[in-house]
Amino acid sequence: LMVWIEGDGFFCDQAVRCLAKLLKADPDGDDRLLQLPCSVTLIERLALQACFSVPAIRLLEVLRSKQSVLTAIRCLAAALAQEQHSPHVPEEAPPITPDPDAPAVVFPHLPTLPSLRLVESAEVEEEASAAPRPADHAPQIMSWPQFMTKVEQTLTQPDGTVLSIAALPSAATEADLSWPHSVEPDSAQAWSLLELIPEDEEFRGGQTVRELRQYLLTKMTLAEKRVWLSRAIYRAHRAENADDDEPIAFVECKREGDILGELRKQLSESTGLGSTPSDLTGLFEVRFANETSTGSAVEREWFQVVASALVKPESGLVLSSDGGRTFRPRCLVHPDSAIDLQILGRFLALALWRKHCVDLPLNLSFCKLLFAENHRWEVTEEEIALVPDLANKVRLLRACDVEDLELDFTDCTEDCTADDFTPGADERVDLVEGGADILVTESNKEEYIAKLCEWRMFKSIEWQTEQILSGFQEIIPPQVFKELRALISPCELRDLLAGLPAIDLDDWCAHTEYAGGYTKESEVVLRFWEAMRVFEAEDEAVLTKLFAFVTGTSRVPVGGFANLQGFNGGHHKFTIAKAVHLTPASLPAAHACICTIDIPEYDSVSVMIEKLRIAAEFGARGFDEAGAVDQ
């Protein structure tokens, strides 16, 4: 299990769940686990995954009852929170570093296991004599007994004892411990670990855990605040299944056809998107009909498929007045569309919980209305400008003599200049009682404009917003939403949901890693980026499709390519790997769950452009485990 509890792969979470079941089946399992030498590294790895892996946090919640585990958590939290000094801490308070005069208990660090290949003892000699890979990619080959011997050697203390979690001094605090290897300060990870410690405990210099957590929130980037939100949602629904196995919501759906109809069926059957909030905030698995693939990339693509269905004019739910750049609820909706609007609310909340960006960018004025929980306010000129069709009308009214227009105090049900016109949208509605009989004059023009803005921005979508909020707050409860509104702005809510509006190729290149023998200077890699520059200049749509091919989504998350997500929400940079299993005649292959593309050794930029273009088109049509070769 230790081999797999690393990184953000599928087997990592599975191994954590398996370990949790073993401990649940053995009353003394946690004590025996903590006596093993590898328990030190196990706790470290679980702790570093705590901000994105629910199985990891659940296992730590079980193990933290042991004082030695709580000590290890405090130590790592202190290391991750270093240099994050709260204004509440007196200047003379000691920093979160070990006292040089205090006896230090050092946590040794085992070799990184992804670079370790475990084989049967008889295979070691044969494998070691095989043709070596480049030094920076060569796995360390050893048998399991050899590995365990290395673990014990690494953890053996000068007095001959082998360090384990159970061997840590029970009274030790973060001031008595040091974390020996480099740990970059990380507010989100430190905050996640501090959640496991009683909040009233003193952490340093008179500062409580609660105070430090609040301060770390102010240091988080918007991308890191997703961690806070996912943990808050988890806590809100945790009590409903605290003693049960992790709940699961399963979606099986089609790529085309009546997607909204499928979602209605799920809601009526309490499956998929219609599952209970407790189930939706557990495991979430998606499978497309007649396809075998599952995983995070399939889940990301499902969010894109559903978002595309919800913004279609035939859904009757949202419309755009700025050329499809943003969307607001329609004014003119069918009386029976309450269920569909609640589905939309659930979908948006689920996207936030699962940390996915969806191609449904909300108009900022509507994000503000959500933040106000559907309560009206006196709008400003800046807010009017957020709704282009309304802004244009107000500008026209103020620029002319309205008496020549023969207007009355009415407005159309839905603006006829919107991109998706619906029959009946030009029917009139009174802005005040008896509005059809009141003419607009220069003297009452500003009153008319105020009533027009009130109708367009609030009253016309009041019922729709109420239904969307109803579905939204089933997943993100009102108290959590209240805390979220204190932490981020309406603009940031929009960005969390939709990500960035365009692809920045410089940012993409700067946050790319290389594997399998490729480096940043490899000829094939240079050809790849040259081809990408060609697409940027001639056909940006190829960039978007290629990004979707490799990641399962067309939207870059807030924070850019540094915050790409791999499996289960963990960060995983875009990776270009040498496709040693493919010939130059093959198309590139994608491992979308871990944002990796395998590229054969194409011998020219023109070939690279051709192959990438075909892969981008091919990859937009779903997952195919068989791959493809040009004929």
N, C-alpha and C positions, 0 to 999 in steps of 0.2 A: 504493500500500500504506500510506503514511503516513496517508492520510485515514481508514483503517479501524482502525489500531493505536491505539485509544483506548477507554477504558471497558471494559464487560464484555459487549459484544455478540458474536453468533455470528461476524460478519465479522472481528472483531478477531483471534480465534484462527486463523481461516482465513488472514488476511493474514500473520500471523506464520509459519504453516506454509509459506505460499507463498514468503516471503522466505528461510526456511531452505533450501528446495529450490533456490532460485536460487543461494544461496551454496555449496551442496554441488556444484552443477553447474559452478561457476566457481572454479578454484583460486585466483584472485586476487580473488574476489568480496568477501571480508571487508575486504581492504585498500581496494578501490575504494569500498565502502560507507562506511567510516569517514572517507573524504576528502570525502564529501558534507556540505554544511551541515546537512541535516536529521538527520544521524547523532546530533547532540547530543540532540535531542528524542526520537529513536528509543530511545536508551539509557535516557533518563529514563522513558519510558513502559513499556518492558519491565521496568525495575527496579521500578516501582510496581505492576506486575501479578505480580511474581515470587511473591508469597505465595499466589496462587490459580490461576495459569495455568501449566499444565505446558508448553505450547508456548513461552511466554515464558521460563521458566527454562531450557529446553533450548537455546534460541537464545543466551541469555546465557552458558551453559556453553561454547558454541562460541566466542563472541566474546571471552570473558575471557582467552584466550591472548594477546590484544593488551594490552600494558601500558597503553595509553591508556584502554581500556575498563575495566580493573581500577581505574585511577585514578578514573574517573567513578563506578564502583560504590562505592568507598571514600568518596568525597565525599558521595554521597547517603545512604549508610548512616550516616555521621557526623551529617548533618543530621537524619535520622529518629531517631537515638539521643540527641539532645541532651537534657540535663537528666536522663538516665538514668545516674546516677553509681554505679558499682559500689563496694561496700565494700572491694574489693581495690585500688582506685586510691588512691595517697597523696593527702592533701588538697592538697598543693602541685602535683599534676599538672594540666596545663592542661585546661580543658573542651574539648569537641568543637566548637570554633568557630575560625575563621581567626585567625591571629596578625595583629593590626592592623599590625604593622611588616613583615610578610612580603608579597611581591608576590602579589596574588590573581588567580587566573584565574577569571573569572565565567562561569557557564553561563547564557547567555541563554534565556529561555522564549518559545517561539513562541505565537501565538494558539491558543486552544482549538479544535481542529479540528471537534468536533461542531457548533459554531456557525458553521462555515464551509461554504458551499455552493459547490462547484466546478461550473462550467458551461462550455460552449463559448464562445469569445470573442464570437461573434455574439449570444449570448443575454444577455450581461451588461447591455447598455443596456435591453433590454426588461424583464428581471427587476427591475432596479433601479427602474424607473418604476412597477412594480405597486403595488397598495395595500399600504402598510407594515403589518407586524404590530406588536404592542406592543414598545416599545424593548428590554425585557429578554429578548425571545424572537426578535428579528429576526436571521436569519442574515446573516453577512457574505458578500456575493456577489462572487466574483471568478473569473477564469479560471485555469487551471493555470499559464500563464506569469506571470500577475500574482502568484499565490501564491508561486512560486519566487523572484520578484523580492523579495517581502516577506521571505521566509526569508533571502535574502542580505543585505538591508538590516538585518534584526534581528541577524544574526551578524557583520556587518562591524565589525572593530576599528578603533580610531583610526588605526592605521598603514595602513589600507586592505585588510588581509588578511581573509579570511573564515574564521571559526573553525569547525573541525570536530573530531570526536573525535580524528582522526589528528594534529591540530595541537596537542593538549595536551602539555605537557612530560612526558616519560616518567618523570622522577624525582619528579614531584609527589606529595605525600601529602595526606591529608585536612586537614592543617594549612596547606597552601598554597592550598587551593581554598575557594571559598564557593559556596553554592547561593543564587541571588539572590532567588528568590521564596519566598513563605511555604510552609513545609512543617511540618505538625503532627507533633509527636513521635509515633512509632508503633513500639512494641516489636516487633510481629509483622513488619512490613515491614523494619525494620532487621535483625532476626534472619535473615530470608530472604536478604537481600543479603550479610550476613556469612558465610553458608554458602558463598558463591562465592569467598571469600578464604581462602587457606591458613590453617588454624586456629592454627598456631604463630607466625604473624606478629605483631609488636608493633603494636598499634593506637594506643595512647596511654599515656603515663605509665608504661611498663613493663607494661601490661596486654595480654595476648594476645587475639587474636580469639576463641579458645575461651573464655576467662574472661568476656569481654563477652557472648558468646552465652549462657553459663550464667546470667549475671546478668539478662539481658533476659528469660529464661524465667520468672524469679521475678516479673517485673513484668507479665507477660501476664495478661489476664483469661481466664476459662475459654473464652470464644468464640475468643479469639486463639490458645489452645493447640491448636485444630483445625489451625492453620497448621503448628505443629510436627509434629503427627501425620501430616498429609498428606505433608509433606516427608520424614518418616522412612520412611513406607511407600514413597514414590517411590524413595528411596535404596536401600531393601532389595531392590527388584525391578529397579532401573535397570540393573544389570550384565548382566541376561539379554537386554536388547535395546539395549545402548548404541550399537551401530553400525547399527541398523536404523531404518526408519521407525517412527513411533509406532504401537504395536500397538492393536488395537481389539477390543472385545467388543460384539456386537450382539444385542439382545433383540427378538424379535417375539412378541407374546403377545395373549391375549384379556383382556377386562375381567372376564368372568364365566366360570363353568364350573369345571373341575378345574385351578385354578391350581397347586396343589401337584404334580399330575401333570405339568404343563408344566415345572415346575422340576426334577423328577426326570429328565425327558427331556433337558433342557439339561445336567444333570450327566453323564448317560450319553454324550452326544454332544460334550461339551466345548465347548458354546456358551453364550451368555448368562451366567447366574450360574454355570454350570459351566465357564466358560472357565479357562484357566490363570491363576494369580495374576499373571503378567507381563502378560497381555492385559487382565485385569480392572483393572489399575492403569494402563492407558493410556487410550485413548478408550473411552467407554461410551455407546452410543446405544440408545434404546428407541423402538419403534414399536408402537402398538396395531393389531390386525387391523382392516382396513377403514377405517383413518384415515390421513390424509396427514401429520399434524402430527408434528414431532420437536422436540427441544430440551430445555432444562433443566427446563421445567415438565412436559413429558411424562414425563421421567425421575422427577421428584419424585412425580408421580401414580402411576407404576408402583410406587414404594416403598410408597405407601399401599395400593395394591391387594394387593400381596404380603403386607404386614403384616396386613391384614384377613383374608386367607386363612389365615395361620399361626395366628391366635388363635381361629379358629372351633373349636368342640368337635369337629367331625368330623375335624379335622386330627390330633387325639390328641397334640399336642405340648406345649401349655402349658395352665395353668388359673389361675383367679383365686379368691382367697378373700376379696377385699375389694370385691366388686361391680364388677369390671372395671377398677379403678384401676391395678392392677399385675398382673404375671404371673410365674409360675415354671414350670419344667418339670414335667410330670405325673410322678407316681410310677408309675402304671400305664400302660405303653406297650407297643406291639406289639414282639415280638422282632426284627422286620424293619425297625424304624423308625430304625435307625442312619443311613441315608442322609438321611432327613427331618431328623433332628437336626443333621447336618452341614450341610445346606442352611440351617437356621436360623442356625447359627454363621457361615457364609459371608455370609448376608444382613446380619447385624448388623455384621460387620466392613466389608462393602462400604458400608453406610450411613455408617459413621464416615469411611471414605476419601473418599466422595463428598460428605461434609458435609451429609447429609440427616437430618432428624428423622422418625422413624417412629412410627406409632400402636401401639407395642408396648412400653409402659413396663415395664421389668423391676422386680421386687420388689428392694428394696435388699439383702435377705439373699442373693439369688442373685448380685447384682453383687459382693458381698463374696466369695462362693464362687468366682466367676470370678477375682477378684483374687488369691485364695489358691491358684489353679490346682488347685482341687478337693481341697485338703488341709483336714482338719478342725481346729477349734480349740475351746476351751472357750467356749461362748456366754454372753453376758451377758443380764441381764433386758431391757435395751434392744433387744438383737438378737431376743430371743424375741417382743417386741412388734411386730416388723416382719412377723410371720406371724400374722394375726388369729385364724385357727382354732386354731393352736397356743397362742397367748397366752390365748385364752378357756378352753381345756382346762386349762392350767396354773393359771390363776386359780381355776377351779372345784375342782381337786384340793387346792389349798392352803387353800381356804375350808371344806372339809368333812371329815368323818371317812371316809377312803377305805375303811375296812373294811366300811362299810355298802353300798359300791358293788360289792363282790365282783369287783374287777378282778384280772387277772393280768398278767404281764410280756409282753403282746402288744399290738399296735396294728393298726388297719385298714391295708390296703395303701395306700389313699388316703382322705383324710378325707371322710366322707360328707356333711359340711356345706358342702363346696366348691360353688361355683356350677354347675360342670358335672360332675355325677355320671356315672360310667361303670360299667356292670355289672361286677361283680368287685371294685369298690373296697372293699367291706366284708369281703373275705377277711382273715383274721388272719395276722400275721407275728410271729415271736418276736423280742423285743428283746434277749434273752440266750438262751444255749443252754438249752433246756427251759423257756422262758418261760411256756408254757401251763400248767405245773404249779407255778408260783411265784405265790402270792397277794401282792397289794400290801397292806402294812400301814402303820400310822403310822410304824413304825421304819424301813421301807425306802422310804417314799414319795418322798423326795428323790432316791434312787438311780433309782427308776422315772421320775421327771420328767426326770432327766439322760439316761437311755436313750431316753425318748420324744423329747426334743429332738434327740438325736443321730440318731435314725431320720428324723424329719420334715425336719430341715434338711440332713442330709448323706447318710446311707446310702441313703435312699429314692430319691435322684436322682443318686447317684454315677456310675453308668454313663451316664445322660443327659448330665450335665455334661461327662463325658469326650468324648462325641461332639460336643457343641456346641463345646467348646474346640478339637477337632481341625479342624472347619471354619473356626472363627474365626481360628486361627493359620496357616491357609493364606494368608490375606490379610494379617493383621497378625502377622508372624513373632514367635516367642518372645522374641527379644532386643528388638524394638521394643515388645512388650507389657510387658516388664520395665521398660523406660524409661518407658513410659506410666504404669505403676503408681506409679513414683516421682514422677510429675509431677502426677497428679490422684487424687482419692479415689473410692471406689466410688459415692458419691452423685453425684459429678460425671460419672462414666461414664454413669449412668442419665440424667442431664440432657442430656448430649451426644447420646445416642441418641434420647430421646423429646421433648426440648424442654420447653416450659412447659406445665403442665396446663390453663391457662385463658387467655383473651384479656383483656388489660388495655386497655380502650378509651382511657384517658388516654395510655398509652404509645404506642398506635397513632397517635393524633392528634398527639402531640408529635414523632413521627419520620416525618411525611408531607411530601412535596414536591409542588409544583404546577407544571403546565406547560401550554403551548398558549394562554396568556392568563388562566388561572385563578390567583388568589392566595388566601391564607388568608382574606381578607375578602370574596371573591366571593360573591354571593348563592347561587349554585348550590352552592358548597362549604359554606356555612353550612347549607343544607338537607340536604346529605349527612350532616353530622355530627349534625344534629338527628334525622334518620331512624335513624342508628346508635344514638343514645341510646334511641330507642323500642325498637329490637330488643334492646338490652341489658336493658331493663326488662321486656319482654314475651316475648321469644323469642330466647334467646342462641344457639340452634342456627343461626339465620339468620346471625349474625356469623361462626360457624365456617365455614358453607357459602360465605359471601361471600368470606372470606379464602382459602378453597380455590379459589374461582373465579378470583381475581386472582393467586394464587401457585402453584397446583398442589399445595398441601399444606395439611392442616388443623392442623398443629402449628407453633407459633411457636418459633423457635430460642432456645437459651440466650442470654441477653443481651437478649432482647426484640426489639422492632421495629427497633432500631438496627442489628441484625445480620441483617436479611432478606437472602437471597441472590438474586442475579439469575442471569446466565448463567455457567456453569462455576464457581460457587462465589464469584464476586465479590460484594461488598456492593452492594445496590441498594435504596434506600428505597422504600417504598410511595408511588406517585405517582398523583395525580388530574389527568388531562389533559382539556382541553376537546375534546369530540367534534365537531370542525367538519365531519366527514364524515358525521355522523348527524343525523337529524331528531329533534324532541321525541317522535315516535311510536316511536322505536327503543329497544331495550334497551341498557344499557351494554355496551361491548365490552372484553374483557380482553386484555392482552399479558402472559401469565403468566410468560414467561421473564424479563421485566424488571419484574415486580410493578406493572404499570400498568393503571389502569382509565380508559377514555374515557367520560365522562359528558356526555350532551347537556344542553341548557339547559332542564331541567324547571322549570316555573313555580310549583310548590307542593311542600310537604313531603309531602302525601298522594300525589302522583304519584311523587315520589322513592321513598317507601316501597314503593309498588306495583311500580315498575320494578326496584328492588334485590332485592325478595323473589323476583320471577320469575327474575331473573338468577342469584340464588343457587341456586335449584332447577335451572335450566337448566344452569348451569356445573358442577353435581355429576355430570353425565352424560357427561363427556368433552369433547373439543375439537371445535369445528365452525368452520371458517374462514369459513363463509357468514354467520354471525351470525343474528340473529332480530329480527323486528318484530312487535309486538302486532297482532292482528287484532281 
